[in-house]
C-alpha cells in the first residue's frame, strides 16, 4: 500500500512540475469565443448582440485577452505589452465587430481616453448619482469610478437595458471575465454615460427587437425608425398572435423603444407603423417572460453584517414579514449560514402557494440552529 501511495505522489509532483514549465506568454485565454452575430445595421442593437456572444470569456494570466491582442502593444506591461486592464478594449472590440467606426466609439485601452472622447464631443451624460437626468438606451457606454469621482473613470461597460431603477450591463474585465450585472441608477460607482452618435439610418420597414424580462422586471422592446412615420403601435399577444384579442397594445408611440412589465408567460409581439393613411407590420417576435425574484447582496466582513435585499414575487411571499433586509434580524450570521439562508430564501420565493408562514418556519429555524461559527 505504501508503495502505491509513493508512486501516486510521484506522478502528481511530476505533473505539477510539467505544468509550471509551460510558458504563460503562449496562452491566450478562451480563444475559441467567436462573434457569431450577423450585423443588422442597427448599431445600438449590434454592439449589444456582439458583446453577448462573448459572455463567459475569461482572461488568461497577466490580463492576457484576445481584445488586448487586437488592440495592440502598450509598453511597460507584461506579456510583451499585451497584459493590461481590458474593459475599454472590450468595448472598442465590440464596436469594431459591430461595424461601428472609431469616430463613433474610439479604439483605445484607456477609460480616461474613452470618457474624454464623449465629453469633448458633448455627448456625455452624468449619472443620476451626480445630478444627471438622462434616460438610458441600449448601446450607451457606461463608466464607473472606484473613487466615486466623475473625472476619474476606472471601469467601463455597455448598457443592455434599464428598468425599475436599475441599469443592466455587459462588461469586460468584470471579475476577470465578460460578465453581466445590474446596478441601481443612483449607485455612486456609476459616474456617467457616453452616448455614441450611432449611424441609425432611416429604413422603410420596421424591425422589432425584444429582450425578455422577468415577472419582477421589465421586458424591453426596441425598433428602428421609419421615414415619415406618424407613430408606432406595439401589439402584444399572450400566446399566438391574432388568436383572440391582443393582450396589450401601446398606441401612438413616437419613440422607438418601450419598457413593459409583463406577467410570466409566452408572448408574441409586433409593431404596426403608421405612415399617412397606411400602416406597415413588422416582424413577429415570440418571447417568454419567466417568474423571477431580484436578490441583491451587499457583502461585508466576518465582523460586520452582510445585507440581503430582494424584490418580492408578485403573488406574495412568506418573507413579507422580514421587510427588505436580513442583517437587521440576524446580525450574527456566519458566512456559511448566510449561504444556507439565501438558498432557503430562493426556495421560498419560488413557491407559488399562499400557505401561512408557520408552515415554512420549521425548515428556516432548523437552518439557523445548524449554523457554524465564523
VEXDREN-2710 file (C-alpha; in Angstrom, 1 decimal):
% VEXDREN-2710
k/r/px/py/pz
1/UNK/0.0/0.0/0.0
2/UNK/2.8/2.4/0.9
3/UNK/4.4/1.7/-2.5
4/UNK/1.2/2.7/-4.3
5/UNK/0.9/5.9/-2.3
6/UNK/4.5/6.8/-3.0
7/UNK/4.1/6.1/-6.7
8/UNK/0.9/8.3/-6.9
9/UNK/2.6/11.2/-5.1
10/UNK/5.5/10.9/-7.6
11/UNK/3.1/11.2/-10.6
12/UNK/1.3/14.2/-9.1
13/UNK/4.5/16.0/-8.3
14/UNK/5.8/15.3/-11.9
15/UNK/2.5/16.7/-13.3
16/UNK/2.8/19.9/-11.3
17/UNK/6.4/20.4/-12.4
18/UNK/5.4/20.0/-16.1
19/UNK/2.5/22.5/-15.7
20/UNK/4.8/25.0/-14.1
21/UNK/7.2/24.8/-17.0
22/UNK/4.5/25.8/-19.6
23/UNK/5.3/29.4/-20.7
24/UNK/2.5/31.8/-19.8
25/UNK/3.2/34.0/-22.8
26/UNK/2.0/31.4/-25.2
27/UNK/-1.6/31.2/-23.8
28/UNK/-4.4/33.4/-25.0
29/UNK/-7.5/32.7/-22.9
30/UNK/-10.6/31.3/-24.4
31/UNK/-9.5/32.0/-28.0
32/UNK/-12.4/29.8/-29.1
33/UNK/-15.0/32.5/-28.3
34/UNK/-16.1/33.8/-31.6
35/UNK/-18.5/36.6/-32.6
36/UNK/-21.5/34.7/-34.1
37/UNK/-23.7/37.7/-34.6
38/UNK/-24.7/38.9/-38.0
39/UNK/-24.9/42.7/-38.1
40/UNK/-28.3/44.2/-38.9
41/UNK/-27.3/47.8/-39.5
42/UNK/-28.9/48.9/-36.2
43/UNK/-25.6/49.8/-34.4
44/UNK/-27.2/50.1/-31.0
45/UNK/-28.5/46.6/-31.2
46/UNK/-25.5/45.2/-33.0
47/UNK/-22.9/46.3/-30.4
48/UNK/-25.0/44.7/-27.6
49/UNK/-25.5/41.5/-29.6
50/UNK/-21.8/41.2/-30.3
51/UNK/-21.0/41.7/-26.7
52/UNK/-23.4/39.0/-25.7
53/UNK/-21.6/36.4/-27.8
54/UNK/-18.6/36.9/-25.5
55/UNK/-20.3/36.2/-22.2
56/UNK/-18.2/33.9/-20.1
57/UNK/-14.9/34.7/-21.8
58/UNK/-12.2/34.7/-19.1
59/UNK/-8.8/36.3/-19.2
60/UNK/-5.5/34.4/-19.1
61/UNK/-2.5/35.1/-16.9
62/UNK/-1.5/38.7/-16.5
63/UNK/-4.6/40.1/-18.2
64/UNK/-4.0/38.2/-21.4
65/UNK/-7.0/38.5/-23.7
66/UNK/-7.8/38.5/-27.4
67/UNK/-9.2/42.0/-27.0
68/UNK/-5.7/43.3/-26.0
69/UNK/-4.1/41.3/-28.8
70/UNK/-6.4/43.1/-31.2
71/UNK/-5.8/46.5/-29.7
72/UNK/-2.0/46.3/-29.7
73/UNK/1.0/46.6/-27.5
74/UNK/1.3/49.1/-24.7
75/UNK/4.9/49.5/-23.5
76/UNK/5.6/48.7/-19.8
77/UNK/3.0/46.0/-19.4
78/UNK/3.7/42.2/-19.1
79/UNK/3.4/39.7/-21.9
80/UNK/5.4/41.9/-24.2
81/UNK/3.0/44.8/-23.7
82/UNK/-0.3/42.9/-24.0
83/UNK/-1.0/42.3/-20.3
84/UNK/-3.1/45.4/-19.3
85/UNK/-6.6/46.0/-18.0
86/UNK/-9.0/45.3/-20.8
87/UNK/-12.5/46.7/-20.0
88/UNK/-12.2/49.6/-22.5
89/UNK/-10.6/47.3/-25.1
90/UNK/-13.6/45.0/-24.8
91/UNK/-16.0/47.9/-25.7
92/UNK/-13.8/49.0/-28.6
93/UNK/-13.5/45.4/-29.9
94/UNK/-17.3/45.0/-29.8
95/UNK/-17.8/48.3/-31.6
96/UNK/-15.3/47.2/-34.3
97/UNK/-17.1/43.8/-34.7
98/UNK/-20.4/45.7/-35.0
99/UNK/-19.1/47.8/-37.9
100/UNK/-19.0/51.0/-35.8
101/UNK/-16.2/53.4/-36.9
102/UNK/-13.8/54.9/-34.5
103/UNK/-15.3/58.4/-34.9
104/UNK/-18.3/57.0/-33.1
105/UNK/-16.6/54.8/-30.5
106/UNK/-12.8/55.1/-30.2
107/UNK/-10.3/52.3/-30.3
108/UNK/-8.5/52.7/-27.0
109/UNK/-7.5/50.8/-23.9
110/UNK/-7.9/53.8/-21.5
111/UNK/-11.0/54.7/-19.6
112/UNK/-9.8/58.3/-19.4
113/UNK/-9.3/58.5/-23.1
114/UNK/-12.7/56.8/-23.7
115/UNK/-14.7/59.0/-21.4
116/UNK/-12.9/62.2/-22.7
117/UNK/-13.8/61.2/-26.2
118/UNK/-17.5/61.6/-25.3
119/UNK/-17.0/64.6/-23.1
120/UNK/-15.1/66.6/-25.7
121/UNK/-17.9/65.9/-28.3
122/UNK/-20.5/67.0/-25.7
123/UNK/-22.2/63.6/-25.9
124/UNK/-21.6/62.7/-22.3
125/UNK/-24.3/62.5/-19.6
126/UNK/-23.7/62.4/-15.8
127/UNK/-25.4/59.6/-13.9
128/UNK/-28.3/60.2/-11.5
129/UNK/-25.8/59.9/-8.6
130/UNK/-24.1/63.0/-10.0
131/UNK/-27.1/65.2/-10.8
132/UNK/-27.9/63.7/-14.2
133/UNK/-31.4/63.1/-15.6
134/UNK/-30.6/61.2/-18.8
135/UNK/-32.8/58.3/-19.8
136/UNK/-30.6/55.4/-20.8
137/UNK/-30.8/53.4/-24.0
138/UNK/-29.3/50.1/-25.0
139/UNK/-25.9/50.5/-26.5
140/UNK/-24.9/53.5/-24.4
141/UNK/-21.4/53.3/-22.8
142/UNK/-21.4/53.3/-19.0
143/UNK/-18.5/54.5/-17.0
144/UNK/-17.6/53.7/-13.3
145/UNK/-15.2/55.1/-10.8
146/UNK/-13.7/53.3/-7.8
147/UNK/-13.1/56.7/-6.2
148/UNK/-16.6/57.9/-6.9
149/UNK/-15.2/60.8/-8.9
150/UNK/-16.8/61.8/-12.2
151/UNK/-13.4/62.8/-13.5
152/UNK/-11.6/59.6/-12.6
153/UNK/-13.2/56.7/-14.6
154/UNK/-11.7/53.3/-13.6
155/UNK/-14.1/50.9/-15.5
156/UNK/-16.5/50.8/-18.4
157/UNK/-19.2/48.6/-19.9
158/UNK/-22.1/48.5/-22.4
159/UNK/-25.7/49.2/-21.4
160/UNK/-28.1/46.4/-22.2
161/UNK/-31.3/47.7/-20.6
162/UNK/-32.8/49.8/-17.8
163/UNK/-35.9/49.1/-15.7
164/UNK/-37.3/49.5/-12.1
165/UNK/-34.5/51.9/-11.2
166/UNK/-31.7/49.5/-12.3
167/UNK/-29.3/49.6/-15.2
168/UNK/-28.2/46.3/-16.7
169/UNK/-24.8/46.0/-18.4
170/UNK/-22.3/43.7/-20.0
171/UNK/-18.7/44.3/-19.1
172/UNK/-15.2/43.1/-19.9
173/UNK/-12.8/42.5/-17.1
174/UNK/-15.6/42.2/-14.6
175/UNK/-14.3/39.6/-12.1
176/UNK/-11.6/38.8/-14.8
177/UNK/-14.3/37.8/-17.3
178/UNK/-17.0/39.1/-19.7
179/UNK/-20.0/39.3/-17.3
180/UNK/-23.4/40.9/-16.9
181/UNK/-24.9/42.6/-13.9
182/UNK/-27.5/45.1/-12.7
183/UNK/-26.8/48.2/-10.5
184/UNK/-29.0/50.9/-9.0
185/UNK/-29.1/54.0/-11.2
186/UNK/-28.2/56.1/-8.2
187/UNK/-25.2/54.0/-7.2
188/UNK/-22.2/56.3/-6.7
189/UNK/-20.0/53.9/-8.5
190/UNK/-21.7/54.9/-11.8
191/UNK/-20.4/58.3/-12.9
192/UNK/-21.9/58.8/-16.3
193/UNK/-22.6/57.6/-19.9
194/UNK/-21.1/58.1/-23.3
195/UNK/-23.9/58.5/-25.8
196/UNK/-22.5/57.5/-29.2
197/UNK/-23.7/59.2/-32.3
198/UNK/-24.7/55.9/-33.8
199/UNK/-25.5/55.8/-37.5
200/UNK/-29.1/54.9/-37.4
201/UNK/-30.3/55.1/-41.0
202/UNK/-34.0/55.6/-41.6
203/UNK/-35.4/52.4/-43.0
204/UNK/-38.6/51.7/-45.0
205/UNK/-39.5/48.7/-42.8
206/UNK/-39.7/48.3/-39.0
207/UNK/-37.7/45.5/-37.3
208/UNK/-38.7/44.7/-33.8
209/UNK/-36.2/43.5/-31.1
210/UNK/-37.3/42.1/-27.8
211/UNK/-35.2/41.5/-24.6
212/UNK/-37.5/39.5/-22.3
213/UNK/-37.5/40.4/-18.6
214/UNK/-38.9/38.5/-15.7
215/UNK/-42.2/38.9/-13.8
216/UNK/-40.4/41.4/-11.5
217/UNK/-38.5/43.3/-14.2
218/UNK/-39.4/45.0/-17.5
219/UNK/-39.3/43.5/-20.9
220/UNK/-37.5/45.8/-23.4
221/UNK/-38.9/46.5/-26.9
222/UNK/-37.0/48.5/-29.5
223/UNK/-37.3/49.1/-33.2
224/UNK/-35.7/51.2/-36.0
225/UNK/-37.2/54.4/-37.2
226/UNK/-39.2/54.5/-40.5
227/UNK/-39.1/57.5/-42.8
228/UNK/-42.1/59.8/-42.4
229/UNK/-43.7/57.6/-39.8
230/UNK/-46.5/59.3/-37.8
231/UNK/-46.4/56.8/-34.9
232/UNK/-45.9/53.2/-33.9
233/UNK/-48.3/50.8/-32.2
234/UNK/-46.8/47.9/-30.2
235/UNK/-49.2/45.0/-30.1
236/UNK/-48.7/42.0/-27.8
237/UNK/-50.5/38.7/-27.7
238/UNK/-50.3/36.2/-24.9
239/UNK/-49.8/33.0/-26.9
240/UNK/-50.1/33.1/-30.6
241/UNK/-50.7/36.5/-32.4
242/UNK/-54.1/37.1/-33.9
243/UNK/-55.7/34.3/-31.8
244/UNK/-58.3/36.2/-29.8
245/UNK/-57.8/39.8/-28.7
246/UNK/-54.4/41.4/-28.1
247/UNK/-53.2/41.1/-24.5
248/UNK/-51.8/44.6/-24.5
249/UNK/-51.4/47.5/-27.0
250/UNK/-49.2/50.6/-26.7
251/UNK/-50.9/53.0/-29.1
252/UNK/-49.3/56.1/-30.8
253/UNK/-45.7/55.7/-29.7
254/UNK/-43.4/58.4/-31.0
255/UNK/-40.1/56.9/-29.7
256/UNK/-38.5/53.7/-30.9
257/UNK/-38.4/51.8/-27.6
258/UNK/-40.7/50.8/-24.8
259/UNK/-40.3/49.1/-21.4
260/UNK/-43.2/47.0/-20.1
261/UNK/-43.6/44.8/-17.0
262/UNK/-45.4/41.6/-18.1
263/UNK/-46.5/38.6/-16.0
264/UNK/-44.9/35.3/-16.7
265/UNK/-46.0/33.5/-19.9
266/UNK/-45.4/33.0/-23.6
267/UNK/-46.0/36.0/-25.9
268/UNK/-45.8/37.2/-29.5
269/UNK/-45.4/40.9/-30.4
270/UNK/-45.0/43.1/-33.5
271/UNK/-45.1/46.8/-34.5
272/UNK/-47.6/48.5/-36.7
273/UNK/-46.0/51.6/-38.3
274/UNK/-48.4/54.3/-39.5
275/UNK/-47.4/56.5/-42.4
276/UNK/-50.2/58.8/-43.5
277/UNK/-53.2/56.6/-44.3
278/UNK/-51.3/53.4/-44.5
279/UNK/-49.7/51.1/-41.9
280/UNK/-47.0/48.5/-42.1
281/UNK/-46.5/45.5/-40.0
282/UNK/-43.0/44.5/-38.6
283/UNK/-41.6/41.0/-38.0
284/UNK/-43.3/39.0/-35.3
285/UNK/-41.2/38.2/-32.2
286/UNK/-42.0/35.3/-29.9
287/UNK/-40.6/35.5/-26.4
288/UNK/-41.1/34.1/-22.9
289/UNK/-41.3/36.0/-19.6
290/UNK/-40.3/33.8/-16.6
291/UNK/-41.1/34.2/-12.9
292/UNK/-38.2/35.8/-11.1
293/UNK/-37.0/37.5/-7.9
294/UNK/-34.3/40.2/-7.8
295/UNK/-31.9/39.5/-4.9
296/UNK/-29.2/41.9/-4.0
297/UNK/-26.3/41.1/-1.6
298/UNK/-24.2/43.8/0.0
299/UNK/-21.3/41.6/1.1
300/UNK/-19.3/42.6/4.2
301/UNK/-16.7/41.1/6.6
302/UNK/-16.9/38.4/9.3
303/UNK/-17.1/41.1/11.9
304/UNK/-20.0/43.0/10.3
305/UNK/-23.3/42.3/8.7
306/UNK/-23.9/41.2/5.1
307/UNK/-27.2/42.6/3.9
308/UNK/-29.7/40.7/1.7
309/UNK/-32.5/42.5/-0.1
310/UNK/-34.9/41.5/-2.7
311/UNK/-37.9/42.4/-4.8
312/UNK/-40.8/40.1/-3.7
313/UNK/-42.8/37.8/-6.0
314/UNK/-45.9/39.5/-7.5
315/UNK/-48.2/36.9/-5.8
316/UNK/-46.7/37.4/-2.4
317/UNK/-44.2/35.7/-0.2
318/UNK/-44.0/34.5/3.4
319/UNK/-40.9/36.6/3.7
320/UNK/-43.0/39.8/3.7
321/UNK/-42.6/39.7/7.5
322/UNK/-38.9/40.2/7.0
323/UNK/-39.1/43.5/5.3
324/UNK/-36.4/44.1/2.7
325/UNK/-33.2/43.1/4.6
326/UNK/-31.8/40.2/6.6
327/UNK/-29.0/41.6/8.5
328/UNK/-31.2/43.6/11.0
329/UNK/-32.8/40.4/12.2
330/UNK/-29.8/38.0/12.2
331/UNK/-26.6/40.1/12.7
332/UNK/-24.6/37.0/13.9
333/UNK/-24.9/35.1/10.7
334/UNK/-21.7/33.3/9.7
335/UNK/-20.7/33.2/6.0
336/UNK/-21.8/29.6/5.5
337/UNK/-25.0/30.0/7.4
338/UNK/-25.8/33.1/5.3
339/UNK/-25.4/31.0/2.2
340/UNK/-27.7/28.4/3.6
341/UNK/-30.2/31.2/4.3
342/UNK/-30.0/32.6/0.8
343/UNK/-30.6/29.1/-0.7
344/UNK/-33.6/28.7/1.5
345/UNK/-34.8/32.2/0.6
346/UNK/-34.7/31.3/-3.1
347/UNK/-36.7/28.1/-2.4
348/UNK/-39.4/30.0/-0.6
349/UNK/-39.6/32.8/-3.1
350/UNK/-40.1/30.3/-5.9
351/UNK/-43.1/28.8/-4.2
352/UNK/-46.5/29.7/-5.7
353/UNK/-48.5/28.8/-2.8
354/UNK/-50.0/31.3/-0.3
355/UNK/-49.7/28.9/2.7
356/UNK/-49.2/30.5/6.1
357/UNK/-45.7/31.4/7.1
358/UNK/-45.8/29.0/10.0
359/UNK/-45.7/26.0/7.6
360/UNK/-42.2/27.1/6.4
361/UNK/-40.8/28.3/9.7
362/UNK/-39.6/25.0/10.9
363/UNK/-37.2/24.5/8.0
364/UNK/-35.9/28.0/8.3
365/UNK/-35.1/27.8/12.0
366/UNK/-33.6/24.3/11.5
367/UNK/-31.2/26.1/9.2
368/UNK/-30.5/28.7/11.9
369/UNK/-29.8/26.1/14.6
370/UNK/-27.3/24.2/12.4
371/UNK/-25.1/27.3/11.7
372/UNK/-21.4/27.1/12.2
373/UNK/-19.2/29.6/14.0
374/UNK/-17.5/32.4/11.9
END
